[in-house]
Amino acid sequence: MTPPGTGSLEVICGSMFSGKSEELIRRLTRAQIARRRIQVFKPKIDNRFSEVEVVSHGGLRLLAVAVASSAEVLERTDARTEVVGLDEVQFFDAGIVDVASRLADLGKRVIAAGLDQDYLGRPFEPMPALMAAAEEITKTRAICVRCGAPASRTQRLVASKERVVVGAAGLYEARCRRCFEPGVASIEGSLGFPEGGDETPPNS
């Protein structure tokens, strides 16, 4: 744990269902036990389980503030706050990198969790830049639903051109490198690219 008054940036990354939010909640809860002042932020787009909490797939919960932009994180962080938690960081705009770094420069411990790869297996911005700026990186892994091996990739199960499709079980599943099929997979398991076979990934 970072000593009080020492700024730092910790990144927790991995595929869906790998325990990222659970690890974030665990670290923030330990900070609370140590009587550190915490604030937790999440992007408004992520309202799958709750609009006012960070919720892990395992059911752990922690109160959070839903914000529309990275600038709002900076605006709403209290000067007395010692630990700042950021969940689903891949849904924030690119400015979250500067915001997290600025908070760390102010002496706060910043803990950010998010997907490091999109459904095509490509780096999911702004996570790469956050990882480069971090003092500590933890990569979590799930279990591949196909073969049971450690999984580090997120398989999309519905057809969509959008890079961001918010969902959980039923829309995505964890896969290992061998079982991962880059592209758009249907529920039946067929692999293809929507509407005309365009294989150019969005936001590329």
Secondary structure, 3 states (H helix, E strand, C coil): CCCCCCCEEEEEEECCCCCHHHHHHHHHHHHHHCCCCEEEEEECCCCCCCCCEEECCCCCEEECEEECCHHHHHHHCCCCCCEEEECCHHHCCCCHHHHHHHHHHCCCEEEEEEECECCCCCECCCHHHHHHHCCEEEEECEECCCCCCEECEEEECCCCCCCCCCCCECCEEEECCCCCCCCEECCCCCEECHHHHCCCCCCC
